[in-house]
Amino acid sequence: LMRYAGLTGIVTALGLGGCTSEFWDWDPDTHIALDPLTATGLRIDRIEVKSSYYSPADDFSEAFVPAFRRQTEACARGERGVRAVVFIHALDRGSDLIGEDGRAQLSGSVDLIDRRGRVVGRYPLSAVLSDRRDDVGARRVALGDAFGRQLCREAFGG
């Protein structure tokens, strides 16, 4: 009985330890597709942008979120609201967003989270602008548009 109790304690500690870990340490690129019937009933009512560095509301979010929202409002027109958590890998929010190849680019994923806090859809996304825009604000908007269009295609078929 003591051996069983000790094993239970170890398993419980491992399980609780996993719960306290950051979610993104697990596997952020896992694709979880929405069922097509579920997708037709959803709309995105809240958008959050997070990154591995820090996640404040800032100039990046102020440009990215409205562009992302414009795209997703066109394809997610259902009655049931979900929260979209856009996680951008290695986002330096103050950067010019230009990669080593001279093009603006972002990669990350979008979680669609229902009112009960469950992830109902997860879509790894990436965007690369073919033309270089000189204004960092315009790049932020263009990348928000690109992420929104890609989510529409992959999650909502639009």
Backbone as JSON, one array per atom type, in Angstrom:
{
  "sequence": "LMRYAGLTGIVTALGLGGCTSEFWDWDPDTHIALDPLTATGLRIDRIEVKSSYYSPADDFSEAFVPAFRRQTEACARGERGVRAVVFIHALDRGSDLIGEDGRAQLSGSVDLIDRRGRVVGRYPLSAVLSDRRDDVGARRVALGDAFGRQLCREAFGG",
  "N": [[0.83, -1.19, 0.0], [1.97, 1.27, 0.77], [3.85, 1.6, -1.24], [2.18, 1.97, -3.45], [0.87, 4.36, -2.71], [3.04, 6.11, -2.69], [3.75, 6.07, -5.41], [1.44, 7.13, -6.52], [1.6, 9.72, -5.51], [3.88, 10.67, -6.82], [3.05, 10.54, -9.53], [0.9, 12.34, -9.39], [2.29, 14.7, -8.71], [3.86, 15.02, -10.98], [1.84, 15.42, -12.86], [0.61, 17.79, -11.89], [2.77, 19.49, -12.05], [3.05, 19.7, -14.79], [0.75, 21.13, -15.36], [1.3, 23.62, -14.37], [3.2, 24.6, -16.02], [4.08, 26.77, -18.72], [1.74, 27.02, -21.32], [2.65, 27.19, -23.99], [5.06, 25.93, -23.91], [4.55, 23.32, -24.34], [3.44, 22.34, -27.03], [3.14, 24.35, -29.42], [2.66, 24.35, -32.16], [0.84, 22.45, -32.89], [-1.75, 21.37, -34.9], [-5.16, 21.93, -34.73], [-8.05, 21.26, -36.08], [-11.11, 22.91, -36.81], [-14.34, 21.48, -36.75], [-16.26, 21.47, -39.7], [-19.06, 22.09, -39.45], [-19.16, 23.24, -36.9], [-17.51, 25.44, -37.33], [-19.05, 27.11, -39.01], [-20.82, 28.22, -37.22], [-19.42, 30.03, -35.66], [-18.02, 33.14, -34.48], [-15.49, 35.6, -34.21], [-15.03, 37.25, -31.33], [-13.24, 38.49, -29.67], [-9.83, 39.48, -29.66], [-6.54, 38.66, -28.94], [-3.11, 39.44, -28.78], [-0.18, 37.73, -28.35], [3.21, 37.11, -27.34], [6.46, 35.52, -27.19], [8.23, 37.08, -25.81], [7.08, 39.39, -24.37], [3.77, 40.57, -23.61], [2.26, 43.1, -23.99], [-0.34, 45.55, -24.55], [0.22, 47.45, -27.35], [1.91, 49.46, -29.9], [2.28, 47.6, -31.98], [0.14, 45.73, -31.62], [-2.01, 47.52, -31.83], [-2.01, 48.15, -34.54], [-1.98, 45.64, -35.83], [-4.21, 44.08, -34.83], [-6.77, 45.37, -35.65], [-6.56, 45.01, -38.45], [-6.37, 42.22, -38.7], [-8.88, 41.6, -37.58], [-10.65, 42.78, -39.49], [-10.35, 41.05, -41.65], [-11.19, 38.55, -40.56], [-13.81, 39.06, -39.78], [-15.19, 38.92, -42.12], [-15.33, 36.22, -42.71], [-15.99, 34.69, -40.46], [-18.89, 34.52, -39.29], [-20.79, 33.63, -37.48], [-23.02, 32.9, -34.68], [-22.02, 32.15, -32.21], [-19.62, 33.25, -30.02], [-16.05, 33.31, -30.02], [-12.76, 33.52, -28.62], [-9.87, 34.76, -30.1], [-6.58, 33.92, -29.82], [-3.69, 35.15, -30.74], [-0.59, 34.02, -31.2], [2.57, 35.09, -31.6], [5.59, 33.91, -32.68], [8.72, 34.65, -31.29], [8.49, 37.52, -31.38], [9.67, 40.68, -31.67], [8.5, 43.43, -30.56], [9.18, 46.06, -31.05], [10.6, 46.02, -33.35], [11.51, 46.29, -36.89], [10.35, 44.31, -38.31], [11.52, 43.09, -40.45], [13.04, 40.41, -42.03], [16.06, 38.39, -42.36], [16.23, 37.97, -45.07], [15.32, 40.27, -46.16], [12.6, 40.66, -46.35], [9.36, 41.35, -44.94], [8.14, 39.44, -42.29], [6.29, 37.04, -40.34], [5.69, 34.46, -37.96], [3.6, 32.1, -36.33], [0.82, 31.12, -34.33], [-2.73, 30.64, -34.13], [-5.05, 30.37, -31.63], [-8.35, 29.34, -31.18], [-10.66, 29.95, -28.82], [-13.23, 28.79, -26.78], [-16.1, 29.93, -24.84], [-15.94, 28.53, -22.47], [-13.29, 28.25, -22.07], [-11.92, 26.35, -23.52], [-9.72, 25.17, -26.03], [-10.77, 25.18, -29.21], [-9.93, 25.23, -31.75], [-6.83, 25.28, -33.49], [-4.38, 26.89, -35.3], [-1.44, 26.84, -36.94], [0.34, 29.5, -38.35], [1.86, 31.52, -40.91], [3.32, 34.39, -42.36], [4.58, 36.15, -45.12], [5.62, 39.04, -46.59], [5.63, 39.93, -49.93], [6.52, 42.27, -51.09], [8.59, 44.95, -50.0], [7.65, 47.13, -47.56], [8.07, 50.44, -46.67], [7.22, 51.72, -44.36], [6.89, 50.88, -41.01], [4.46, 50.64, -39.68], [2.66, 50.16, -41.77], [3.6, 47.65, -42.54], [2.93, 46.15, -40.27], [0.12, 46.26, -40.39], [-0.31, 45.02, -42.91], [0.7, 42.45, -42.36], [-1.09, 41.65, -40.37], [-3.44, 41.58, -41.91], [-2.69, 39.47, -43.64], [-2.4, 37.29, -41.84], [-5.04, 37.12, -40.92], [-6.45, 36.53, -43.33], [-5.29, 34.04, -43.93], [-6.12, 32.53, -41.69], [-8.87, 32.58, -42.16], [-9.07, 31.07, -44.56], [-8.07, 28.57, -43.7], [-9.52, 27.85, -41.33], [-12.21, 28.56, -41.65], [-12.89, 28.15, -44.25], [-12.9, 30.21, -46.08]],
  "CA": [[0.0, 0.0, 0.0], [2.86, 2.43, 0.81], [4.45, 1.73, -2.57], [1.13, 2.53, -4.3], [0.67, 5.75, -2.3], [4.2, 6.88, -3.17], [3.64, 6.17, -6.86], [0.35, 8.07, -6.78], [2.12, 11.06, -5.22], [4.8, 11.05, -7.91], [2.24, 10.78, -10.72], [0.18, 13.58, -9.15], [3.25, 15.81, -8.78], [4.21, 15.21, -12.39], [0.67, 16.0, -13.53], [0.46, 19.18, -11.47], [3.91, 20.24, -12.61], [2.73, 19.98, -16.19], [-0.3, 22.14, -15.41], [1.82, 24.94, -14.05], [4.1, 25.01, -17.1], [3.48, 27.6, -19.75], [1.11, 26.23, -22.37], [3.42, 27.18, -25.23], [6.19, 25.02, -23.77], [4.13, 21.98, -24.72], [3.52, 22.11, -28.47], [2.32, 25.41, -29.98], [2.38, 24.2, -33.58], [-0.12, 21.39, -33.13], [-2.92, 21.82, -35.66], [-6.45, 21.4, -34.29], [-9.01, 21.79, -37.06], [-12.52, 23.01, -36.45], [-15.31, 20.74, -37.53], [-16.91, 22.45, -40.59], [-20.34, 22.55, -38.91], [-18.85, 24.13, -35.79], [-16.92, 26.66, -37.89], [-20.09, 28.0, -39.55], [-21.53, 28.87, -36.13], [-18.52, 30.84, -34.83], [-17.52, 34.47, -34.81], [-14.41, 36.0, -33.3], [-15.48, 38.46, -30.63], [-12.12, 39.11, -28.96], [-8.53, 39.11, -30.23], [-5.39, 38.98, -28.11], [-1.83, 39.13, -29.4], [0.82, 37.35, -27.35], [4.51, 36.72, -27.9], [7.3, 34.86, -26.2], [8.98, 38.06, -25.04], [6.12, 39.98, -23.46], [2.52, 40.69, -24.34], [1.47, 44.28, -23.64], [-1.02, 46.27, -25.63], [1.24, 48.37, -27.84], [1.75, 49.9, -31.28], [2.12, 46.43, -32.84], [-1.23, 45.25, -31.49], [-2.94, 48.54, -32.32], [-2.06, 48.07, -36.0], [-2.22, 44.25, -36.25], [-5.53, 43.56, -34.45], [-7.86, 45.79, -36.55], [-6.37, 44.39, -39.77], [-6.75, 40.82, -38.51], [-10.33, 41.59, -37.36], [-11.34, 43.05, -40.77], [-10.34, 39.83, -42.46], [-11.95, 37.46, -39.95], [-15.23, 39.41, -39.75], [-15.76, 38.53, -43.41], [-15.47, 34.76, -42.84], [-16.52, 34.08, -39.24], [-20.1, 35.32, -39.07], [-21.76, 32.87, -36.71], [-23.61, 33.48, -33.48], [-21.26, 31.78, -31.0], [-18.35, 33.97, -29.95], [-14.82, 32.7, -29.53], [-11.62, 34.43, -28.47], [-8.7, 34.38, -30.9], [-5.31, 34.27, -29.21], [-2.66, 35.12, -31.78], [0.72, 33.91, -30.57], [3.63, 35.32, -32.59], [6.88, 33.4, -32.22], [9.88, 35.54, -31.29], [8.12, 38.86, -31.82], [10.28, 41.86, -31.06], [7.45, 44.38, -30.89], [9.73, 47.33, -31.49], [11.44, 45.82, -34.54], [10.95, 46.69, -38.18], [9.73, 43.1, -38.83], [12.21, 42.66, -41.67], [13.9, 39.26, -41.8], [17.39, 38.4, -42.98], [16.09, 37.98, -46.53], [14.85, 41.59, -46.57], [11.14, 40.71, -46.44], [8.62, 41.36, -43.68], [7.61, 38.11, -42.04], [5.89, 36.63, -38.99], [5.14, 33.11, -37.84], [2.97, 31.87, -35.05], [-0.38, 30.31, -34.41], [-3.95, 31.24, -33.58], [-5.96, 29.49, -30.9], [-9.73, 29.76, -31.05], [-11.0, 29.49, -27.47], [-14.65, 29.0, -26.52], [-16.43, 30.63, -23.59], [-15.56, 27.7, -21.32], [-11.84, 28.24, -21.99], [-11.37, 25.22, -24.27], [-9.2, 25.44, -27.37], [-11.59, 24.42, -30.16], [-9.2, 25.22, -33.0], [-5.48, 25.85, -33.44], [-3.86, 26.98, -36.65], [-0.11, 27.43, -37.15], [0.29, 30.41, -39.49], [3.04, 32.34, -41.19], [3.08, 35.37, -43.42], [5.74, 36.81, -45.68], [5.22, 40.04, -47.59], [6.49, 39.83, -51.12], [7.15, 43.57, -51.33], [9.04, 45.61, -48.77], [6.98, 48.39, -47.29], [9.02, 51.24, -45.89], [6.64, 52.15, -43.09], [6.68, 49.73, -40.13], [3.02, 50.55, -39.41], [2.05, 49.5, -42.94], [3.97, 46.23, -42.46], [2.11, 45.54, -39.22], [-1.23, 46.11, -40.94], [-0.28, 44.01, -43.98], [0.87, 41.14, -41.75], [-2.38, 41.35, -39.74], [-4.32, 41.15, -43.01], [-2.25, 38.16, -44.12], [-2.76, 36.28, -40.84], [-6.5, 36.99, -40.93], [-6.84, 35.81, -44.55], [-4.88, 32.65, -43.81], [-7.02, 31.87, -40.74], [-10.15, 32.39, -42.85], [-8.95, 29.93, -45.48], [-7.83, 27.29, -43.02], [-10.49, 27.51, -40.3], [-13.58, 28.84, -42.03], [-13.09, 27.85, -45.65], [-13.2, 31.42, -46.86]],
  "C": [[0.88, 1.25, 0.0], [3.48, 2.67, -0.57], [3.45, 2.38, -3.52], [0.91, 4.01, -3.98], [1.82, 6.62, -2.78], [4.15, 7.1, -4.67], [2.55, 7.17, -7.25], [0.83, 9.5, -6.56], [3.04, 11.56, -6.32], [4.02, 11.38, -9.17], [1.48, 12.09, -10.57], [1.1, 14.78, -9.27], [3.65, 16.07, -10.22], [3.06, 15.87, -13.14], [0.49, 17.45, -13.16], [1.58, 20.04, -12.0], [3.65, 20.6, -14.05], [1.69, 21.07, -16.3], [0.24, 23.53, -15.14], [2.78, 25.46, -15.12], [3.35, 25.92, -18.06], [2.92, 26.71, -20.85], [2.0, 26.11, -23.59], [4.68, 26.35, -25.13], [5.83, 23.63, -24.26], [4.29, 21.74, -26.21], [2.65, 23.14, -29.19], [1.95, 25.2, -31.44], [1.44, 23.06, -33.9], [-1.36, 21.97, -33.8], [-4.16, 21.14, -35.1], [-7.5, 22.04, -35.19], [-10.41, 21.84, -36.47], [-13.32, 22.06, -37.32], [-16.04, 21.76, -38.42], [-18.25, 22.96, -40.08], [-20.14, 23.51, -37.75], [-18.36, 25.46, -36.32], [-18.0, 27.62, -38.39], [-20.84, 28.74, -38.45], [-20.7, 29.83, -35.3], [-18.29, 32.23, -35.39], [-16.44, 34.82, -33.8], [-14.82, 37.31, -32.64], [-14.38, 39.15, -29.84], [-10.81, 38.6, -29.53], [-7.45, 39.57, -29.27], [-4.13, 38.61, -28.88], [-0.83, 38.88, -28.28], [2.12, 37.01, -28.07], [5.35, 36.11, -26.79], [8.09, 35.85, -25.35], [8.12, 38.72, -23.98], [4.89, 40.31, -24.28], [1.7, 41.92, -23.94], [0.64, 44.76, -24.83], [-0.03, 47.34, -26.07], [0.96, 48.75, -29.28], [1.57, 48.72, -32.24], [0.67, 45.96, -32.82], [-2.24, 46.24, -32.04], [-3.05, 48.54, -33.83], [-2.51, 46.68, -36.46], [-3.67, 43.82, -36.03], [-6.65, 44.06, -35.37], [-7.76, 45.18, -37.95], [-6.79, 42.92, -39.73], [-8.27, 40.71, -38.38], [-11.09, 41.83, -38.66], [-11.42, 41.79, -41.62], [-11.25, 38.76, -41.87], [-13.44, 37.78, -39.83], [-15.93, 38.98, -41.04], [-16.03, 37.02, -43.5], [-16.07, 34.08, -41.62], [-17.73, 34.9, -38.8], [-21.18, 34.61, -38.26], [-22.25, 33.6, -35.48], [-22.77, 33.24, -32.23], [-19.89, 32.43, -31.02], [-17.21, 33.12, -29.42], [-13.76, 33.79, -29.44], [-10.5, 33.89, -29.34], [-7.45, 34.86, -30.18], [-4.24, 34.05, -30.27], [-1.32, 35.12, -31.07], [1.77, 34.03, -31.67], [4.95, 34.85, -32.0], [7.94, 34.5, -32.33], [9.58, 36.93, -31.83], [8.86, 39.9, -31.01], [9.36, 43.0, -31.47], [7.97, 45.73, -31.37], [10.54, 47.22, -32.78], [10.75, 46.31, -35.8], [10.29, 45.51, -38.9], [10.35, 42.6, -40.13], [13.16, 41.52, -41.31], [15.22, 39.4, -42.52], [17.33, 38.45, -44.5], [15.54, 39.3, -47.06], [13.34, 41.71, -46.71], [10.52, 40.73, -45.05], [7.99, 39.98, -43.49], [7.28, 37.9, -40.57], [5.48, 35.16, -39.05], [4.57, 32.96, -36.44], [1.8, 30.94, -35.19], [-1.54, 31.08, -33.79], [-4.74, 30.15, -32.9], [-7.33, 30.12, -30.89], [-10.26, 29.11, -29.78], [-12.46, 29.82, -27.18], [-14.86, 29.66, -25.16], [-16.08, 29.84, -22.33], [-14.05, 27.6, -21.18], [-11.18, 27.09, -22.73], [-10.86, 25.69, -25.63], [-9.99, 24.56, -28.33], [-10.93, 24.37, -31.54], [-7.83, 25.84, -32.81], [-4.88, 25.76, -34.84], [-2.48, 27.62, -36.67], [-0.15, 28.27, -38.43], [1.64, 31.07, -39.69], [2.7, 33.25, -42.36], [4.4, 36.0, -43.83], [5.23, 37.79, -46.72], [6.18, 39.99, -48.76], [7.18, 41.16, -51.44], [7.53, 44.2, -50.0], [8.34, 46.95, -48.65], [7.87, 49.18, -46.35], [8.51, 51.64, -44.53], [6.34, 50.92, -42.23], [5.21, 49.55, -39.79], [2.29, 49.85, -40.54], [2.4, 48.01, -42.95], [3.14, 45.51, -41.41], [0.69, 45.28, -39.71], [-1.27, 45.0, -41.99], [-0.11, 42.6, -43.4], [-0.4, 40.72, -40.99], [-3.39, 40.88, -40.77], [-3.97, 39.74, -43.46], [-2.61, 37.05, -43.14], [-4.26, 36.05, -40.84], [-6.99, 36.22, -42.15], [-6.49, 34.32, -44.45], [-5.77, 31.9, -42.83], [-8.36, 31.63, -41.41], [-10.11, 31.19, -43.77], [-8.89, 28.61, -44.73], [-8.94, 26.88, -42.05], [-11.93, 27.6, -40.79], [-13.87, 28.61, -43.51], [-13.36, 29.05, -46.53], [-12.01, 32.19, -47.3]]
}
